[in-house]
Amino acid sequence: MRRCFSLSMIAAVALFGVCLLPCSAQIVTGSVINGHEIFVPESSMPQAGRPMTNYFLVGSDQRQPQPPPDAETPASLACVYKLVSGPTGCPILTSKNVPTGGVGAIAIVDAGYYPTAQSDLDAFSSFFGIPKTTLHVVYADGTQPPVYSDWEVEEALDIEWAHAMAPKAKLFLVESKLCVTSGCNTDPTWQAVRVASELVAKNGGGVISMSWGDAEWKAEHLYDHNFLTPGVVYFAASGDSGIGQTIHPGASPNVVAVGGTFFERDNNGNFIEEVYGGGGGGLSLYEPRPADQDIIKGIVGSQRGIPDVASDFCCAAIYLQGWGSVGGTSWSSPTFAGIVNAAGLRKKSTADELDMIYKEYGEPNVYKADFNDITQGDSDCVTGWDVCAGVGSPRTYKGK
């Protein structure tokens, strides 16, 4: 029997129009991106006190025998961001060079048991010419959690793209149970974050990616200490609910918040990178501005500004017992985390990573060489740091 990527879909509720969605729009089922209809799984629909994934399915919720021809590949993305050499314009179908770096460890924190994780990762790696690796699956509380079908897509996306960007890093997938009672706040459990932190720290240091989140709440700062393990840099998705809709842990000053961009391609392989609707950003409701953002205090005032950086959020090829196309800042976070890991600077903390990024932002020549400033797609996208894309997307490994 043919299985869907997602078992829970909602009916189309709005068409924002072909091609461009406003930056402040929330991604919903029925939205159209470049002629492809968007399907939002139940796990990505905001619900108070419940963890939320930040991905959407593109074009179809059914598995395909081949990657969709317009879904970005590890080679095409790495070409655009100048991580590898590639053909002019970095066309999806003819870009073939993939990243080869990676140090220490990468840990992905997600919810639910993913029974085909290793075989799916192997299939993804083989197809794109990425060295295979052993995926180390760890249960946060020591017992195997249930399978959550929507979260399998999240897990596939996270492990495949983190590994694609840093294939030499040791790869961990830490799986937790979902909280089923009200008032859980952000969950996968904080226990899973602590387990992942210990694993990364003991395996040479590295990065952790968290693509999930929950609407901000007043006591969220009480949980920010979970992102302070020495030797670990933490990354989190900024969300897919539009500008002004901030989530935690992306709002924490102890993580690198990753927003979403889009490559607008033409038939000749030319492209621009812009904001394409839905990516979360804004000013935190409760977290104060951290010291590393003092350089943008004229923009953010006393509050923490989100995101810090950005990466492509639509749309990625993934393999989950078949091929599909997935978008969202759930893709952006593991991708940027993998790039930072492969850069090999081994920063000792998120604070060190953010200090470097914002210091570079204050040096125009260095900043322009190391980041793509995203200024198109919405009126909120201006020169320099903004709530659409932070300081911008990666350009080479320098400064990462």
N, C-alpha and C positions, 0 to 999 in steps of 0.2 A: 504494500500500500504506500502511496506517495505521501510523504510527510511535509507539512508546511513549516516555514521558518518560525511562524508565530501562530499559536492556537487562538489567541484572543485579538480580534480586530474590531474597530468601531466603524460604523458606516461613515461615508464621506459627509463631512459637515460644512466644508467651505472650500471654495476654489479661489486662491489669491491671484490667479492669473498665470499664464505660461511664462517661464523664465524668471522674472524677478519678484521675489517676495520682499516686503519691507523689512529692514533690519530688526524692527521691534515686533515682528509677527511671530506667533507661536506656530511651530510645525504641527500640523494636524493631518489626520487621514483625509485624503482628497486634495491636499495641496499638490501642486505640479511643479516639478523642477526639470527644466530642459525637456519638457514633453513627457516626463515620466511621473506617473502618479505615486504619491507617497502613502505608505501604510505605517501607522504608528501602533506598536504593540501595547497591550494593556500595561505592561511593566513600565512603559515610558510615560504613562498618563499620571499627572500630578494627583496625589492623594495625601491629605494631611497625615503626618506621622508615619508614613510608609516610604521605604526606600524606592528610588526611581532610577531606572536605567535612562540613558540619554542617547538612544539610537532610533532610527527609523528605517524601514525597508523601502527599496527603490524599485519601481517598475513592476514587481511581482513578488508575492509572498511564497512562491513555489521555487523549489530547487531546480537548477538548470544543469545540463551536462558540461557546459563550458562557462568560463567567466563572462559576464555581459561585456560586450566590446567597448562600452564607454565607461566601465568601472575602472578607477585608477588602480594601478598595480604598484608593487614595491619599487619597480624600476622607474616607472613614470613619475612617481612622487619624488623619489630620490633625485631624479634628473632635474625636476623643477626647482628643488631646493638646493641644487648644486652640491649634493653629497657625493655624486658620481658623475662621470662624463656621460653624455648622451647625445642623440641627434637634435638638430635644431628644432625648437618648439616642443621637445619632449613628448612626441605623440605616444599615446597609450599603447598602440599595437606594435610599435617599432622600438620603444625604449626597452633595453634588455639588461643593462648593468645594474646590479643590486648592491646594497651596502655589504661590507665584509667585516665591520668592526664589532666592538662589544667588550666590556670588561666587567669583572665582578658578577653581580647578579641583578636580575629584574624580577620583581614579584608583582603579580596581578591579584587584586582582592575582589572577589565576586561571590555571588550566592548560588547555591545549588550544585548538585553533582552533575558532571558533564561526562557521560560514559565514553564518548568517542573522541575525547580531547586529543589524545596522542595521535590516533590515526588521522584525524582531520588536520592537525598541524603538519603531519608528515606529507599528506596529500598537497596541502597548500605550498609547503616548502619545495617539494619535488617539482611541481608545475612551474614555479617561478625561478627555479635554479638557486634556491637558498639552502645552505647546509642544514641537514636535519639536526635536531637536538633532542635530548631526553627531557620531557616535561615532568617536573617534580610536582605532583599533586599532593597537597596537604590539607587535611580537614581541620578547621579552626579549633574545634573542641574535641578532636580526636575521633569523632564518629562521622560516618558518611552522611551528608545531608540528602534530602529528597532531590529529585530532578524537578527543576522549574523550567518549563519549555522556553519561555521568553528569554530567560537568563542564559540558556545555552548559546543563543546568538551573541549575546554580550560577551560571553567567555571566549567564543571562537574569534570574534573580532579583536579582542584584547590580546590574546596570546599570539595570534598570527601576525599582527602588525607590530607588536613590541619585538617579537623575534625577527621579523623582516628587517627592522631598522638596526638591530644589534644582535646578529646571529651568533656571536661568540660569547655572549653573556649567558650565565646559568639562568634557567627560566623556572620560576615557581608559579603555581596557581594555587592560591589559598581560598578554599571554598567554605562558606558558612551557611547556616540555616537562615531563613528569613523570619523576622519577627511577625507574628500573626495577631498580636494584640495592638490596641490603639496606644498612641503616645510613645512609640519606640524611638522616634527621631531617626537619625541616619543609621542605617543597618543594611548591608552586611555588618556584623557585629564589630565593635571596637576590639574585641578579642582577636578577630581575624587580622586587623591592622597591626596589632602588637605581635602576633605570630609572624606575619610577613616581615615586619621590621627586624625581628631577631634573625630570621633566615638571611635577609640581605646583609645585615651587619656581619654575620658569621661567615659569609661567603665573599668577602673582599669588598663589601660596600657596593652601592649602586642606587637603584631607583625603585620606587613603588608607584604604580598607577591605579587610580580609583576613578572609574567612569560613572559611578552612581552618586546619588545625593538626595537631599531632602530640602524642602523649603526652610529658610533660616528660622531659628527660634531663639528666644532671649538667652537661654542657658548654653548655647552652642560653644561658647568660649571655654566651658568647663571640660570639653573633650579635645581641645586643640593640643594638649600635651601628648596625645597619641602620635603626633607627627614630629617628634623631637629626637628620635633615636640617632645617636652619632653615626656618621658614615652613610646616612640614607637621605636622599632627596625625594620628596613626595610630590606627585602630580595628581591633579583632579580635574574632571570635566567642569566647565562653567555652566553647563545646562543647555537645553534646547527650547526654552520657553520665551525667548526674546529679551530685549533690553529692558532692564528694570526688574527682571525676575531672577533673583540670585539664589543660589543653593549652597548648602554646606555638605561636604568639606571644601568645595571650591572657594567659599568665602573666607576660609581660615587663612590668617597671615602666615601660617606655617606650611602652606602648600603652594606650588606653582599652579595657578589656575590657567587652564588652557581653553581658549575660545575657538570658534570655527570660521573658516573661510571657504571659498569656492573658486575653482579654476574655470573661467568662462572660455571655452575653446571654440574656434571656428573650423571650417572644413579644411583649412590650410595648415592646421596644427598650431596656429598662433593662439595666445591666451593672455588673459589678465587675471589677477587674483583679487577677489573682492569679497565683501561680506554678502551673504546670500540668504539672509532671513533665518530667524529662529535661534541662533547662537546666544547663549545667556551672557549677560554682562550688566554692569552698573555699579552702584555703590552699596556696600554691605549695609544691611539694616542695623547690625549690632556690633560688628568687628571694627575697632578703630584703625586708623591708618598706621601701618607698620613703618619703621624707620627707613627701610629701603625705598619706600614710596614718597619720601619727603621731596624728592625732585619733581613730583607731580602734584604737590599739595595745592597748587593753584587751580587744579582741575578737580581733585577729589575732596578737598577740604579736610575734615577730620576723620573721614571714613575710609576703610580699605577699598581700593578700586579693583574691579574685576572685569576682564581677565588680566593676567600678566603678559601672556604670549598667545599665539594662535597657530593653528595648523589646519590643513584641508579637512572639511567635515562632510563633503559630499562629492563623490561617493566611492566607496572602497569595495574591491572584490574580496569576498570571504568564502571559505569552504566549510560547510557543515553538512556532511553526507550529500554533497552536491553544492553547486555554486550559486551565489547570489550577490546582490549589491546592497550595501548598507551605508547609511550616513549618520551624522550626529557628532556632538563633541565626545561621545563615547569612543569614537575613532581618533579624534584629535589628541586625547590625553595619552594613550599608550604609544602613539606615533611619536609625539614630542618627547616622551620619557625615553623611548628607545634611541632617539637621535642624541639626547643628552648623554645617555650611557655610552654610545659609540664614540662620542667626542672624547671620552677618556680622561676628563679633568678630575674626576673623583672628588667632587666637592663634599665637604664633611657634613653639610646640612642644607636644608632648603634655604635658610637665611643666607648662607654663602652663595648659593646659586642665584638668588634674587638680587643680592648685593652686586654681583657681577653684571647681571642683566641691566639693572638700572644705572649702574656706573657707566656702562657702555652707552646707554641711552643719553647720558649727559655729555658724551663725546661724539658730536655729529658725524665725523668722518668714520669713526669706528662703527657707530650704530648703523650707518647706511651700508657698510660693507658686510655686516653680520646679520642684519634683519631686513625683511621686506616690509616697509611701512604700508599698511593697507588703508587706502584713502577713498576707495570706490565702493558703491553698493548701497549707501544710505547716507543721509545728512549727518548722522552721528559719526561717520567715518571721516576723520579729519587728519591732517598732517600731525604726526607724533602719536603719543599714547592716546587711546580712546577706549570707550566702553565696548566697541565692536571687536577689537582685536588686540588690545593691550599695546605693547610696543611693536607687535607684528609677528610675522611668520619667519621660520629659519632661513638663513642664506649661508650656506656652508656650515661646517662644524665649529667654526671659530665663535668664541663667546658663548658656547653652550655648556 
